Amino acid sequence: MYDFPVHSNSGVDNQGPLSGVRVIDFTHFVAGPLATMMLANLGAEVIKVESPKGEDFRHFPPADPALEGQGSPYLWVNRNKKSVVLNLKSEEGMAVAKDLIASADVLVENFSTGVMERFGLGYDDLKPENPDLIYTSISAYGRTGPYADRMGFDTIVQAESGFMSFNGYPDREGVRAQPVIMDSSTAMMAANGIMAALFHREKQGGGQRLDVSLYDTSMIVLGYGTMQYLMNGIEPTRVGNSSNDTAPTGGFKTLDSAFYVSSSNTAIFQRIFRVIGRDDIADDPDLQDRMERLKRREWMRDILSEAFAQKPWSHWEPLLRDAGVPAGEMRTMAAALHSEETKAAGLITRIPHETAGYVPNIDLPIRLSETPAVDPIAAPRLGQHTDEVLADLGYAKDHIDRLKDGGAVRAIDEK
């Protein structure tokens, strides 16, 4: 972590494009918290409501003892938020929750279907009191229909959507993508939907319900293979690191490393072979046709493999780059995080943390010229902002103290 620079704050009072938007966050694990973190990074005030024991994701490893129970995965999706501890099973805690929601522009929840309704916090319960509320539900299979009661996680949806079926090699079963791609994509869909609803409310007034599910999102994550199948009835097949659509595409070994090249059109195909000195192949009339290249992909691969293996990546990288060939070294995650590209973009820094000193920070990949994202603040400790948020609602100190004494709320210094 200490290899990375301390985040350099902008030095100006940058509030972000969503400044003034209040989000009440009833989410846990990945898809919900990542969606609300995006809003927080863009300037929204996100108030994370947690039970007295905190959400389970807080405790996912690894966790430095100095972080006081905050695991790295929790830190990843809860930056720039405030934490309020409420006991929703108590009458007074529920009253505080309703006061919070009454002050909100957006509510986001990803409980199992029916949980919010049982608490009396469903959309139909809240709409009469706050008709401008944008009520966002994130689930596995949606809040309506015959599968609304099903629990589901990222990997289950990878399996059911067909995503696994065309990942991997043809001589074995399909494989999952280890990164939580369905959760992350659903978070992006939810954040986009919320901003669209905010834009609509700004122009025409009125809130609405937003329903986003992992399964629905998976149909987009599958990419254009879905449309190809719907048009010609042919399913994508597993081709490892190659491609069903382009050739030569795939991974190649150099003398000291490995890299990946994508040949998406005829011009790139020609450039690749010119780089290795095979103008005869680049100019072959038959190979100007995409389908012919696909038929002869293994022949081309053998020629390229033999050539690239003769010299190190440091030799090939500038040649491929100068020729306009899209190619990149096949790195580990650690190598990518420490790469020159990552450093140049300023993506990884470290930011202050109250108990740990510093924690790593991964910047939001959105660059706005006039309203940039706000400076990052580490994920909150459990109940860190309870007093502050309740005071902002107009609760007097003695009222807050009574709520604490009765167990309806909890602050950071209380166990």
ZAMARGU-4260 file (C-alpha; in steps of 0.2 Angstrom, whole numbers, plus 5000, padded with zeros to 4 digits):
<rodrens>
0) 5000/5000/5000 | 5014/5012/5004 | 5021/5011/4987 | 5006/5022/4981 | 5005/5041/4984
5) 4994/5049/4996 | 4979/5056/4987 | 4981/5074/4982 | 4966/5083/4986 | 4960/5096/4974
10) 4962/5110/4986 | 4945/5118/4981 | 4928/5115/4989 | 4922/5103/4975 | 4905/5096/4980
15) 4902/5086/4964 | 4888/5086/4952 | 4876/5077/4964 | 4879/5089/4978 | 4863/5092/4987
20) 4856/5074/4984 | 4853/5064/4999 | 4853/5045/4998 | 4847/5033/5011 | 4857/5017/5009
25) 4849/5001/5015 | 4861/4990/5005 | 4874/4977/5009 | 4888/4966/5001 | 4892/4972/4983
30) 4879/4978/4970 | 4870/4990/4981 | 4884/4997/4990 | 4894/4999/4974 | 4880/5009/4966
35) 4878/5021/4981 | 4897/5023/4982 | 4897/5029/4964 | 4883/5042/4969 | 4894/5047/4984
40) 4909/5049/4974 | 4899/5061/4963 | 4894/5072/4977 | 4878/5064/4984 | 4876/5063/5003
45) 4875/5044/5006 | 4869/5039/5023 | 4872/5020/5026 | 4859/5013/5038 | 4866/4997/5047
50) 4860/4986/5061 | 4869/4987/5078 | 4881/4973/5073 | 4884/4981/5056 | 4883/4972/5039
55) 4892/4955/5037 | 4902/4962/5022 | 4912/4973/5035 | 4920/4957/5041 | 4926/4950/5025
60) 4945/4947/5025 | 4958/4953/5025 | 4956/4965/5039 | 4970/4974/5048 | 4967/4975/5067
65) 4970/4994/5065 | 4954/4995/5054 | 4943/4989/5069 | 4933/4976/5060 | 4933/4984/5042
70) 4939/4971/5029 | 4946/4976/5013 | 4930/4972/5003 | 4920/4983/5014 | 4932/4998/5011
75) 4931/4995/4993 | 4912/4999/4991 | 4909/5011/5005 | 4920/5026/5002 | 4913/5043/5005
80) 4898/5037/5015 | 4891/5041/5032 | 4886/5027/5044 | 4871/5027/5055 | 4866/5013/5066
85) 4848/5010/5069 | 4838/4996/5077 | 4824/4994/5065 | 4816/4981/5076 | 4812/4995/5089
90) 4798/5007/5087 | 4809/5022/5090 | 4823/5016/5078 | 4809/5014/5065 | 4803/5031/5068
95) 4821/5038/5065 | 4822/5028/5049 | 4806/5036/5042 | 4812/5053/5047 | 4828/5050/5037
100) 4818/5043/5022 | 4807/5059/5023 | 4822/5069/5021 | 4829/5059/5006 | 4829/5061/4987
105) 4834/5043/4984 | 4832/5026/4994 | 4842/5011/4989 | 4839/4994/4996 | 4844/4976/4991
110) 4836/4965/5004 | 4827/4949/5000 | 4810/4953/4992 | 4797/4957/5004 | 4809/4963/5019
115) 4806/4981/5016 | 4787/4979/5015 | 4787/4969/5031 | 4796/4984/5040 | 4783/4996/5032
120) 4796/5003/5021 | 4790/4997/5004 | 4788/5010/4990 | 4769/5010/4992 | 4771/5014/5010
125) 4783/5028/5008 | 4776/5036/4992 | 4761/5046/5000 | 4773/5054/5012 | 4787/5057/5000
130) 4780/5057/4982 | 4797/5064/4975 | 4807/5049/4982 | 4817/5038/4970 | 4815/5021/4977
135) 4828/5009/4970 | 4827/4990/4973 | 4842/4979/4968 | 4839/4961/4968 | 4844/4944/4959
140) 4828/4942/4949 | 4818/4958/4951 | 4804/4962/4963 | 4790/4956/4952 | 4786/4940/4943
145) 4787/4921/4947 | 4806/4922/4953 | 4805/4937/4964 | 4807/4926/4979 | 4823/4918/4973
150) 4840/4922/4981 | 4854/4924/4969 | 4872/4929/4969 | 4885/4934/4956 | 4891/4917/4952
155) 4873/4909/4951 | 4868/4922/4938 | 4884/4919/4928 | 4879/4901/4927 | 4860/4903/4923
160) 4863/4917/4911 | 4874/4907/4900 | 4889/4918/4904 | 4899/4903/4910 | 4895/4893/4895
165) 4907/4902/4883 | 4921/4906/4895 | 4935/4894/4896 | 4942/4881/4884 | 4932/4869/4873
170) 4939/4853/4881 | 4931/4857/4898 | 4916/4865/4906 | 4913/4883/4906 | 4921/4893/4920
175) 4915/4908/4930 | 4924/4925/4929 | 4932/4927/4947 | 4929/4946/4948 | 4911/4950/4953
180) 4906/4955/4936 | 4887/4953/4937 | 4887/4963/4954 | 4898/4977/4947 | 4888/4978/4931
185) 4871/4979/4941 | 4878/4992/4952 | 4882/5003/4936 | 4865/5000/4929 | 4857/5005/4946
190) 4868/5021/4947 | 4863/5026/4929 | 4845/5022/4933 | 4845/5033/4948 | 4853/5048/4939
195) 4841/5046/4925 | 4826/5047/4938 | 4834/5062/4946 | 4836/5070/4929 | 4817/5066/4925
200) 4812/5073/4942 | 4822/5089/4939 | 4813/5092/4922 | 4796/5086/4926 | 4794/5082/4944
205) 4789/5067/4954 | 4799/5052/4960 | 4797/5034/4954 | 4802/5016/4958 | 4817/5009/4950
210) 4820/4990/4949 | 4837/4983/4944 | 4842/4965/4944 | 4857/4954/4942 | 4848/4943/4930
215) 4842/4956/4919 | 4859/4965/4919 | 4867/4948/4914 | 4858/4949/4897 | 4868/4965/4893
220) 4884/4958/4901 | 4884/4943/4889 | 4888/4956/4875 | 4884/4955/4857 | 4884/4935/4857
225) 4865/4937/4862 | 4861/4946/4846 | 4871/4935/4835 | 4862/4919/4842 | 4845/4928/4840
230) 4849/4932/4822 | 4857/4915/4817 | 4853/4903/4830 | 4872/4899/4833 | 4878/4899/4851
235) 4895/4906/4855 | 4908/4892/4859 | 4922/4891/4871 | 4938/4896/4862 | 4950/4900/4877
240) 4959/4916/4874 | 4955/4916/4855 | 4940/4923/4847 | 4924/4917/4838 | 4924/4933/4827
245) 4942/4939/4823 | 4959/4931/4819 | 4973/4932/4823 | 4967/4936/4841 | 4974/4929/4857
250) 4989/4927/4869 | 5006/4925/4863 | 5023/4921/4872 | 5038/4932/4870 | 5055/4927/4875
255) 5052/4934/4893 | 5033/4937/4895 | 5016/4935/4886 | 5004/4947/4878 | 4987/4948/4870
260) 4983/4955/4853 | 4966/4958/4846 | 4964/4959/4827 | 4947/4966/4824 | 4949/4971/4806
265) 4959/4968/4790 | 4970/4983/4793 | 4976/4977/4810 | 4979/4959/4803 | 4990/4967/4790
270) 5000/4977/4803 | 5003/4962/4814 | 5011/4952/4800 | 5021/4967/4794 | 5028/4969/4812
275) 5036/4952/4810 | 5042/4955/4793 | 5029/4944/4784 | 5022/4956/4771 | 5018/4941/4760
280) 5005/4935/4772 | 4998/4953/4775 | 4996/4955/4757 | 4988/4938/4753 | 4972/4941/4743
285) 4963/4927/4752 | 4967/4933/4769 | 4959/4950/4766 | 4943/4941/4770 | 4938/4939/4788
290) 4930/4922/4786 | 4946/4915/4777 | 4956/4921/4792 | 4945/4912/4804 | 4947/4896/4794
295) 4966/4898/4795 | 4968/4905/4812 | 4979/4890/4819 | 4991/4892/4804 | 4993/4910/4807
300) 4994/4907/4826 | 5009/4895/4823 | 5018/4908/4812 | 5016/4922/4825 | 5020/4911/4840
305) 5037/4906/4832 | 5041/4924/4828 | 5036/4932/4844 | 5045/4919/4855 | 5062/4925/4847
310) 5063/4942/4857 | 5057/4950/4873 | 5041/4960/4876 | 5052/4976/4877 | 5056/4973/4859
315) 5039/4970/4853 | 5029/4982/4863 | 5035/4998/4854 | 5034/4990/4837 | 5016/4985/4840
320) 5012/5002/4847 | 5020/5011/4833 | 5011/5000/4820 | 4994/5004/4828 | 4991/4986/4834
325) 4981/4984/4850 | 4991/4973/4861 | 4995/4972/4879 | 5006/4962/4891 | 4996/4948/4900
330) 4999/4954/4918 | 4994/4948/4935 | 4982/4960/4945 | 4996/4966/4956 | 5007/4970/4941
335) 4992/4980/4933 | 4990/4990/4949 | 5008/4994/4949 | 5009/4997/4931 | 5014/5013/4922
340) 4997/5015/4914 | 4989/5014/4932 | 5001/5027/4939 | 4999/5039/4924 | 4980/5039/4927
345) 4982/5042/4945 | 4970/5028/4949 | 4978/5021/4965 | 4982/5031/4980 | 4980/5030/4999
350) 4969/5041/5009 | 4968/5044/5028 | 4959/5032/5040 | 4955/5037/5058 | 4962/5021/5066
355) 4973/5013/5052 | 4983/5029/5047 | 4980/5026/5028 | 4970/5014/5017 | 4971/5011/4998
360) 4960/5020/4987 | 4954/5016/4969 | 4948/5031/4960 | 4931/5033/4951 | 4935/5031/4932
365) 4924/5046/4928 | 4932/5063/4922 | 4921/5078/4923 | 4929/5094/4918 | 4918/5106/4927
370) 4911/5096/4941 | 4924/5082/4945 | 4921/5069/4958 | 4923/5073/4976 | 4939/5070/4986
375) 4939/5052/4993 | 4935/5049/5011 | 4938/5032/5019 | 4923/5020/5022 | 4915/5024/5039
380) 4917/5015/5055 | 4901/5008/5061 | 4889/5021/5068 | 4902/5035/5065 | 4889/5048/5059
385) 4874/5043/5070 | 4875/5059/5081 | 4879/5070/5066 | 4865/5064/5055 | 4852/5064/5069
390) 4857/5082/5074 | 4855/5087/5055 | 4837/5080/5056 | 4833/5092/5070 | 4835/5080/5085
395) 4841/5088/5101 | 4855/5081/5110 | 4844/5074/5125 | 4833/5066/5112 | 4848/5057/5104
400) 4854/5052/5121 | 4837/5044/5125 | 4837/5035/5108 | 4854/5028/5113 | 4849/5023/5130
405) 4834/5014/5123 | 4844/5004/5110 | 4836/5012/5095 | 4852/5020/5089 | 4870/5018/5092
410) 4886/5029/5089 | 4904/5024/5086 | 4910/5024/5104 | 4896/5013/5110 | 4898/4994/5110
</rodrens>
